[in-house]
C-alpha cells in the first residue's frame, strides 16, 4: 500500500513559479508523476519520472517544468516556472508500475490546487 501526500500548491500570478512536492509512504519501485485536471477538462499527464530518473513532459510544459525525485526520501518535486493561466488546475501526485496511472494498482494523492491568474 502506498500513500501519497502533495504540498506546494497555491495562487500566483502569470509568470511566477511554484514548486509541488509529493511524499510517498510504503515500498516499491514505482514510476511517479503529476496529473492535472482543470475545471471542465480531461485529466492530463503533466510529467512523469521512473525509478531510474527518466523524465517525460507534456509538450505545453517542456522548458518550464522540471520533475525530480529522491529515491531515498521517496519524494518527487515539480518545479513549475513561467506559469500561465492554462496551468491552472488540480494537480495529483500519482504512482504506478510502468506509469500505468489508470490501472488497478495505481495510487493517487488527494491533489493540490494550482491557480494562475493573468
Buried (B, 14 or more C-beta within 10 A) or exposed (E): EBEBBBBBBBEBEEEBEBBBBBBBEEEBEBBBBBBBBBEEEEBBBBBBBBEEEEBBBBEEBEEBBBBBBEEEEBBBBBBBBEBEEEBBBBBBBBBBBEBEBEEEEBBBBEBBEBBBEE
